Amino acid sequence: EASQIPPADAVTSMLRGRKLVVAGDDKQLPPTAFFASGSTDDDSEEPEPGTPAALLAGTSGFESILDALGSVLGFQQLTWHYRSRDERLIAFSNALIYDRTLVTFPGAAGSSVLTYVPAPSRPGADTNSPAPEVDVVVDFILRHARERPAESLGVITMGIKHRDRIEERLRDRLRQDPELAEELAGFFDERREERFFVKNLERVQ
């Protein structure tokens, strides 16, 4: 996914190849800089032409290799969306982000593939991580762990603060109810092959 690859990570592969095909989606989030080092080394010398440093210098200011090469390479849009097992999972993005250009396919999984559950509103609640929403999510986590322990579960949040509050609330619920914690210990065991997680969107993508 070229929209997730910083130019510096793609330069050496580009230099080794004879042809270049860049596949990516410019509607996706750019690469996260969360793990980037804070190095500010300044090399004032002009890089030698044909070297990785010279090619990298031409991509300065671009977040991803897709961003850097998007106006240089020929463009062909792929329209079939096959990854979602039910088109309702991509319907919102298809309408508001892709202007309904994606060809999607009806799902055969029944009506339970997608559910909208509104959380009760509370005046003055933190809009970045509303407490009622945190409670609703934790309720769903515990219900899943109790009723469907053989199925894996991942919770994706829109921000780090929301992730931290959900994790904290889940720990509190299990700490306050030792019997429940013992009952669900196997589901939350970090040694499981597909262990339960709560991650913010940037980490998942």
PAZAPA-4460 file (N, C-alpha, C; in steps of 0.05 Angstrom, whole numbers, plus 32768, in hexadecimal, padded with zeros to 4 digits):
% residues 205
    n_x    n_y    n_z   ca_x   ca_y   ca_z    c_x    c_y    c_z   seq   type   mol
   8011   7FE8   8000   8000   8000   8000   8012   8019   8000     1      E     A
   8015   8025   7FE9   8029   803B   7FE6   8021   8053   7FF6     2      A     A
   8008   8057   7FFD   8000   806E   800D   800A   806B   802A     3      S     A
   8014   8053   8031   801E   804E   804C   803C   804C   804D     4      Q     A
   804A   8050   8037   8067   804D   8035   8074   8068   8032     5      I     A
   8084   8070   8046   8093   8089   8043   80A7   8087   802C     6      P     A
   80AD   809D   801E   80C0   809C   8008   80DA   808F   800F     7      P     A
   80E5   8094   8027   80FF   8089   802F   80FF   806B   802F     8      A     A
   80E8   805E   8034   80E7   8041   8035   80E4   8035   8019     9      D     A
   80DD   8045   8005   80D9   803A   7FEA   80F0   8040   7FD7    10      A     A
   8102   8052   7FDE   8117   805B   7FCC   8129   8044   7FC2    11      V     A
   8132   8033   7FD5   8145   801E   7FCD   8138   800A   7FBA    12      T     A
   811F   8003   7FBF   8111   7FF0   7FAD   810E   7FFD   7F91    13      S     A
   8108   8016   7F91   8104   8024   7F77   811E   8024   7F67    14      M     A
   8134   8028   7F74   814E   8029   7F66   8156   800E   7F5B    15      L     A
   814E   7FF8   7F69   8156   7FDD   7F60   8145   7FD4   7F48    16      R     A
   812D   7FDF   7F45   811B   7FD5   7F30   811E   7FE3   7F15    17      G     A
   8114   7FD6   7F01   8115   7FE1   7EE6   80FA   7FEE   7EDF    18      R     A
   80E5   7FE5   7EEB   80CB   7FF1   7EE7   80BE   7FF6   7F03    19      K     A
   80AB   8007   7F04   809F   800E   7F1D   8081   800F   7F1B    20      L     A
   8073   7FFF   7F2C   8056   8000   7F2F   8050   8008   7F4C    21      V     A
   8041   801D   7F4F   803A   8027   7F6A   801D   8023   7F6E    22      V     A
   8015   8013   7F81   7FF9   800E   7F87   7FF2   8019   7FA2    23      A     A
   7FDD   8029   7FA3   7FD6   8035   7FBD   7FBC   8045   7FBB    24      G     A
   7FB3   804F   7FD1   7F9A   805D   7FD3   7F9F   8078   7FE1    25      D     A
   7F9C   808D   7FD2   7FA1   80A7   7FDE   7F8C   80B1   7FF1    26      D     A
   7F77   80A1   7FF5   7F62   80A7   8008   7F68   809C   8024    27      K     A
   7F7D   808C   8025   7F85   8081   803F   7F95   8095   804F    28      Q     A
   7F98   808F   8069   7FA8   80A0   807A   7FC6   809F   8071    29      L     A
   7FD5   80B4   8073   7FF1   80B3   806C   8000   80A3   8081    30      P     A
   8019   809C   807C   8029   808D   808F   802B   809C   80AA    31      P     A
   8029   808E   80C0   802C   809B   80D9   8049   80A1   80DF    32      T     A
   804D   80B8   80EC   8068   80C0   80F4   806D   80B9   8111    33      A     A
   805C   80A9   811D   805D   80A3   813A   8078   8097   8142    34      F     A
   8082   8084   8130   809A   8076   8137   80B3   8083   812B    35      F     A
   80B0   8099   811D   80C7   80A6   8110   80DA   80B2   8125    36      A     A
   80F3   80B1   811F   8107   80BD   8132   8106   80DB   812F    37      S     A
   8111   80E8   8143   8112   8105   8143   812B   8110   8137    38      G     A
   813A   8101   8127   8153   810A   811C   814F   8121   8109    39      S     A
   815F   8135   810C   815E   814D   80FB   8179   8152   80EE    40      T     A
   8187   813C   80E7   81A2   813F   80DB   819F   814F   80C1    41      D     A
   81B1   8162   80BE   81B0   8174   80A7   81C9   816F   8096    42      D     A
   81C5   8164   807E   81DB   815F   806C   81DA   8173   8056    43      D     A
   81EB   8187   8057   81E9   819D   8044   81F5   8196   8029    44      S     A
   8203   817F   8026   820F   8178   800D   81FA   816E   7FF9    45      E     A
   81FE   8175   7FE0   81EC   816D   7FCB   81EF   814F   7FC6    46      E     A
   81DA   813F   7FC7   81DD   8122   7FC2   81E5   811C   7FA6    47      P     A
   81F5   8107   7FA2   81FE   80FF   7F88   81E7   80F3   7F78    48      E     A
   81E4   80FC   7F5E   81CE   80F2   7F4D   81CE   80D4   7F4B    49      P     A
   81B6   80C8   7F4B   81B4   80AC   7F48   81B6   809C   7F62    50      G     A
   81BB   80A9   7F78   81BE   809C   7F92   81A3   809D   7FA0    51      T     A
   819F   808B   7FB4   8186   808D   7FC4   8181   80A8   7FD0    52      P     A
   8197   80B5   7FD9   8194   80D0   7FE5   8189   80E4   7FD1    53      A     A
   8192   80E2   7FB8   8188   80F4   7FA3   816B   80EF   7F9D    54      A     A
   8163   80D6   7F9B   8148   80CF   7F95   8136   80D7   7FAD    55      L     A
   8140   80D3   7FC5   8130   80DA   7FDD   812C   80F8   7FDF    56      L     A
   8141   8107   7FD7   813F   8125   7FD8   8128   812F   7FC7    57      A     A
   8122   8120   7FB1   810D   8129   7FA0   80F1   8123   7FAA    58      G     A
   80F0   8114   7FC0   80D6   810D   7FCC   80D1   811C   7FE6    59      T     A
   80E2   812F   7FED   80DF   813E   8006   80C4   814D   8005    60      S     A
   80B7   814E   801C   809D   815C   801E   8085   814A   8018    61      G     A
   808A   8131   8010   8074   811E   800A   8072   810A   8021    62      F     A
   805A   8104   8029   8055   80F1   803F   8059   80D4   8037    63      E     A
   8052   80CD   801F   8055   80B1   8016   8060   80B0   7FFA    64      S     A
   8069   8098   7FF2   8073   8095   7FD7   805C   8098   7FC3    65      I     A
   8044   8092   7FCA   802D   8096   7FB8   8029   80B4   7FB4    66      L     A
   802B   80C3   7FCA   8028   80E0   7FC8   803E   80EC   7FB7    67      D     A
   8056   80E2   7FB9   806D   80ED   7FAA   806B   80E7   7F8C    68      A     A
   8061   80CF   7F85   8061   80C7   7F69   8046   80C9   7F5B    69      L     A
   8032   80D1   7F6A   8017   80D2   7F5F   8013   80E3   7F47    70      G     A
   8022   80F8   7F45   8020   810A   7F2D   8034   8103   7F17    71      S     A
   8044   80EF   7F1C   8059   80E8   7F08   8051   80CF   7EF8    72      V     A
   8046   80BB   7F05   8040   80A2   7EF8   8024   80A3   7EEC    73      L     A
   8020   8091   7ED9   8005   808E   7ECD   7FF2   8083   7EE2    74      G     A
   7FD8   8088   7EE0   7FC5   8081   7EF4   7FAF   806F   7EE9    75      F     A
   7FAA   805A   7EF8   7F94   8047   7EF1   7F85   8041   7F0B    76      Q     A
   7F6B   8047   7F0C   7F5C   8042   7F24   7F50   8026   7F24    77      Q     A
   7F53   8018   7F3A   7F47   7FFE   7F3E   7F2D   8002   7F4D    78      L     A
   7F17   7FF7   7F42   7EFD   7FFE   7F4D   7EEF   7FE7   7F5C    79      T     A
   7EF8   7FCE   7F58   7EEB   7FB8   7F66   7EF4   7FB7   7F83    80      W     A
   7EE1   7FB9   7F95   7EE7   7FB6   7FB2   7EDF   7F9A   7FBA    81      H     A
   7EF3   7F89   7FC0   7EED   7F6D   7FC5   7EF3   7F65   7FE2    82      Y     A
   7EFF   7F77   7FF2   7F09   7F6F   800C   7EF3   7F6C   8021    83      R     A
   7EDE   7F7C   801F   7EC8   7F7B   8032   7EB6   7F64   802B    84      S     A
   7EAF   7F54   803F   7E9D   7F3E   803A   7E80   7F47   8036    85      R     A
   7E7B   7F5F   803C   7E60   7F6B   8038   7E63   7F88   8030    86      D     A
   7E55   7F90   801A   7E59   7FAB   8010   7E51   7FC1   8023    87      E     A
   7E41   7FBA   8037   7E3A   7FCE   804B   7E52   7FD8   805B    88      R     A
   7E67   7FC8   805C   7E7F   7FD0   806B   7E8E   7FE6   805D    89      L     A
   7E8B   7FE8   8043   7E99   7FFD   8034   7E86   8012   8029    90      I     A
   7E6C   800F   802E   7E58   8021   8023   7E5D   803F   802A    91      A     A
   7E63   8044   8044   7E67   805F   804C   7E7F   806C   803E    92      F     A
   7E95   805E   803E   7EAD   8068   8030   7EA8   806B   8012    93      S     A
   7E9A   8058   8007   7E95   8058   7FEA   7E85   8071   7FE3    94      N     A
   7E72   8079   7FF3   7E61   8090   7FEE   7E6F   80AA   7FF3    95      A     A
   7E7D   80AD   800A   7E87   80C6   8012   7EA5   80CB   800A    96      L     A
   7EB4   80B6   8005   7ED0   80B9   7FFF   7ED6   80B3   7FE2    97      I     A
   7ECA   809E   7FD8   7ED0   8095   7FBC   7EBB   809D   7FA8    98      Y     A
   7EA7   80AD   7FB0   7E93   80B8   7F9F   7E84   80A1   7F90    99      D     A
   7E80   808B   7F9E   7E71   8074   7F94   7E7E   8068   7F7B   100      R     A
   7E98   8069   7F78   7EA5   805E   7F61   7EAD   8041   7F65   101      T     A
   7EAC   8037   7F7D   7EB4   801B   7F82   7E9E   8008   7F7B   102      L     A
   7EA5   7FF2   7F6F   7E93   7FDC   7F6A   7E94   7FC9   7F81   103      V     A
   7E7E   7FC6   7F8F   7E7D   7FB5   7FA7   7E6A   7F9E   7FA3   104      T     A
   7E6B   7F8A   7FB5   7E5C   7F72   7FB2   7E4B   7F6C   7FCA   105      F     A
   7E32   7F64   7FC6   7E21   7F5E   7FDD   7E2D   7F47   7FEE   106      P     A
   7E29   7F49   8008   7E33   7F34   801A   7E1F   7F1D   801D   107      G     A
   7E2A   7F07   8024   7E19   7EEF   8028   7E19   7EE7   8046   108      A     A
   7E22   7EF9   8057   7E25   7EF2   8073   7E0C   7EF7   8084   109      A     A
   7DF8   7F03   8078   7DE0   7F09   8087   7DE0   7F26   8090   110      G     A
   7DCE   7F2C   80A3   7DCA   7F48   80AB   7DDB   7F51   80C3   111      S     A
   7DEC   7F3F   80CE   7DFB   7F46   80E6   7E17   7F50   80E1   112      S     A
   7E1E   7F54   80C7   7E3A   7F5B   80C1   7E41   7F77   80CB   113      V     A
   7E2D   7F89   80CC   7E32   7FA5   80D4   7E1C   7FAE   80E6   114      L     A
   7E23   7FBA   80FC   7E0F   7FC3   810F   7E17   7FDF   8119   115      T     A
   7E03   7FF1   811A   7E07   800C   8124   7DFB   800E   8140   116      Y     A
   7E0B   8015   8154   7E02   8016   816F   7E08   8032   817A   117      V     A
   7DF4   8044   817C   7DF9   805F   8187   7DFE   805E   81A5   118      P     A
   7E11   806E   81AE   7E16   8071   81CA   7E06   8088   81D5   119      A     A
   7DFB   8086   81ED   7DEB   809C   81F8   7DFC   80B6   81FA   120      P     A
   7DF0   80CC   81F4   7DFF   80E6   81F5   7DFE   80F0   8212   121      S     A
   7E13   80FF   8219   7E15   810A   8234   7E20   8127   8231   122      R     A
   7E10   813B   8239   7E19   8157   8237   7E34   815B   8244   123      P     A
   7E46   8169   8236   7E60   816E   8241   7E74   8158   823F   124      G     A
   7E6D   8142   8232   7E7F   812B   822F   7E96   8132   821D   125      A     A
   7EAD   8125   8221   7EC5   8129   8211   7EBF   811F   81F5   126      D     A
   7EBF   8130   81E1   7EB7   8127   81C6   7ECD   8115   81B9   127      T     A
   7EE5   8117   81C3   7EFA   8105   81B8   7EF9   80E9   81C3   128      N     A
   7EED   80E6   81DA   7EEA   80CB   81E6   7ED3   80CC   81FA   129      S     A
   7EBA   80CD   81F0   7EA3   80CF   8202   7EA1   80B6   8214   130      P     A
   7E9D   80BC   822E   7E9B   80A6   8242   7E84   8092   823B   131      A     A
   7E6D   809B   8231   7E58   8087   822A   7E61   8075   8214   132      P     A
   7E70   8080   8201   7E79   806F   81EB   7E8E   805B   81F5   133      E     A
   7E9F   8063   8207   7EB3   8051   8213   7EA4   803A   8221   134      V     A
   7E8F   8040   8230   7E81   802B   823E   7E73   8018   822B   135      D     A
   7E67   8022   8216   7E5A   8011   8202   7E6E   7FFE   81F5   136      V     A
   7E85   8009   81EE   7E99   7FF8   81E1   7EA3   7FE2   81F4   137      V     A
   7EA8   7FE9   820D   7EB0   7FD5   8221   7E9B   7FC0   8225   138      V     A
   7E81   7FC8   8226   7E6C   7FB5   8228   7E6C   7FA1   8211   139      D     A
   7E71   7FAA   81F9   7E72   7F99   81E2   7E8A   7F86   81E3   140      F     A
   7EA1   7F90   81ED   7EB8   7F7F   81F0   7EB3   7F68   8203   141      I     A
   7EA8   7F6E   821A   7EA2   7F5A   822E   7E8D   7F46   8224   142      L     A
   7E79   7F50   8216   7E65   7F3E   820B   7E71   7F2B   81F6   143      R     A
   7E82   7F36   81E5   7E8F   7F25   81D1   7EA0   7F10   81DF   144      H     A
   7EB0   7F18   81F3   7EC1   7F05   8201   7EB2   7EEF   820F   145      A     A
   7E9A   7EF6   8218   7E89   7EE2   8226   7E7A   7ED0   8213   146      R     A
   7E6F   7EDB   81FE   7E5D   7ECC   81EC   7E6C   7EC0   81D4   147      E     A
   7E82   7ECB   81CC   7E90   7EC1   81B4   7EAE   7EC0   81B9   148      R     A
   7EB6   7EB1   81CE   7ED3   7EB1   81D5   7EE5   7EA4   81C1   149      P     A
   7EDB   7E94   81AF   7EEC   7E87   819B   7EF2   7E9A   8183   150      A     A
   7EE4   7EB1   8181   7EE8   7EC3   816B   7EFA   7EDA   8174   151      E     A
   7F0C   7EE2   8163   7F1E   7EF8   816A   7F0F   7F13   816A   152      S     A
   7F1C   7F27   8176   7F0F   7F41   8177   7F24   7F57   8178   153      L     A
   7F20   7F6B   8168   7F32   7F83   8168   7F20   7F9C   8169   154      G     A
   7F28   7FAF   8179   7F19   7FC8   817C   7F2B   7FDE   8171   155      V     A
   7F20   7FED   815D   7F2F   8002   8150   7F22   801D   8158   156      I     A
   7F32   802F   8162   7F28   8049   816A   7F33   805F   8158   157      T     A
   7F26   8076   8159   7F2E   808D   8148   7F45   809D   8154   158      M     A
   7F4E   8097   816C   7F63   80A6   8178   7F70   8097   818F   159      G     A
   7F88   80A0   8197   7F97   8094   81AC   7F88   8097   81C7   160      I     A
   7F7D   80AF   81CC   7F6F   80B4   81E5   7F58   80A1   81E9   161      K     A
   7F48   809D   81D3   7F31   808B   81D5   7F3A   806E   81DA   162      H     A
   7F50   8066   81CD   7F5B   804C   81D1   7F63   8048   81EE   163      R     A
   7F71   805B   81FA   7F7A   8059   8215   7F63   8058   8229   164      D     A
   7F4E   8067   8224   7F37   8068   8236   7F28   804D   8235   165      R     A
   7F26   8042   821D   7F18   8028   821B   7F28   8012   822A   166      I     A
   7F42   8012   8226   7F53   7FFE   8233   7F51   8001   8252   167      E     A
   7F52   801A   825B   7F51   8020   8277   7F36   8017   8283   168      E     A
   7F20   801D   8275   7F05   8016   827F   7F02   7FF7   827F   169      R     A
   7F0D   7FEA   826B   7F0B   7FCC   826A   7F1A   7FC0   8282   170      L     A
   7F32   7FCB   8288   7F41   7FC1   829F   7F32   7FC5   82B9   171      R     A
   7F25   7FDD   82BB   7F16   7FE3   82D3   7EFF   7FCF   82D7   172      D     A
   7EF1   7FC9   82C1   7EDA   7FB7   82C3   7EE3   7F9B   82CC   173      R     A
   7EF9   7F92   82C1   7F03   7F77   82C8   7F0F   7F77   82E4   174      L     A
   7F1B   7F8D   82ED   7F25   7F8F   8308   7F0F   7F90   831D   175      R     A
   7EF9   7F9D   8316   7EE3   7F9F   8328   7ED3   7F85   832B   176      Q     A
   7ED6   7F73   8318   7EC6   7F5A   8318   7EDA   7F43   8314   177      D     A
   7EE6   7F3A   8329   7EFA   7F24   8327   7EEF   7F0B   831A   178      P     A
   7ED6   7F04   8320   7ECA   7EEC   8314   7EC8   7EEF   82F6   179      E     A
   7EC0   7F07   82EC   7EBF   7F0B   82D0   7EDB   7F0A   82C3   180      L     A
   7EEE   7F15   82D1   7F0A   7F15   82C7   7F14   7EF9   82C5   181      A     A
   7F0E   7EE8   82D8   7F17   7ECC   82D7   7F09   7EBD   82C0   182      E     A
   7EEE   7EC3   82BD   7EDF   7EB6   82A8   7EEA   7EBC   828C   183      E     A
   7EF3   7ED5   8288   7EFB   7EDE   826E   7F19   7EDF   826A   184      L     A
   7F28   7ED4   827D   7F45   7ED5   827D   7F50   7EC9   8263   185      A     A
   7F45   7EB3   825A   7F4E   7EA6   8242   7F4C   7EB8   8229   186      G     A
   7F36   7EC7   8228   7F32   7ED8   8210   7F46   7EEF   820F   187      F     A
   7F4D   7EFA   8226   7F5F   7F11   8227   7F7C   7F09   822B   188      F     A
   7F82   7EEF   822A   7F9D   7EE5   822D   7FAE   7EEF   8215   189      D     A
   7FC3   7EFD   821B   7FD4   7F09   8206   7FE5   7EF4   81F8   190      E     A
   7FE4   7EDB   8201   7FF3   7EC6   81F4   7FE3   7EB9   81DD   191      R     A
   7FCA   7EC1   81DA   7FB9   7EB6   81C5   7FC5   7EBD   81AA   192      R     A
   7FC1   7EAB   8196   7FCC   7EB0   817C   7FC0   7ECA   816F   193      E     A
   7FA6   7ECD   8172   7F99   7EE6   8169   7F8C   7EF3   8181   194      E     A
   7F9D   7F02   818F   7F94   7F0D   81A9   7F83   7F26   81A5   195      R     A
   7F73   7F2C   81B8   7F62   7F44   81B8   7F74   7F5D   81B9   196      F     A
   7F6B   7F72   81AA   7F7A   7F8B   81AB   7F67   7FA3   81A9   197      F     A
   7F71   7FB9   81B3   7F65   7FD4   81AF   7F7B   7FE5   81A4   198      V     A
   7F77   7FF0   818C   7F8B   8000   817F   7F7E   8018   8172   199      K     A
   7F8E   802E   8171   7F84   8045   8162   7F88   8040   8144   200      N     A
   7F79   804F   8134   7F78   804B   8117   7F94   804B   810A   201      L     A
   7FA5   805E   8112   7FBF   8060   8106   7FD0   8047   810A   202      E     A
   7FCE   803B   8121   7FDD   8022   8127   7FD3   800B   8116   203      R     A
   7FB9   8009   8112   7FAD   7FF3   8103   7FB5   7FF6   80E5   204      V     A
   7FB2   800E   80DB   7FB7   8012   80BF   7FD5   8010   80B8   205      Q     A
***
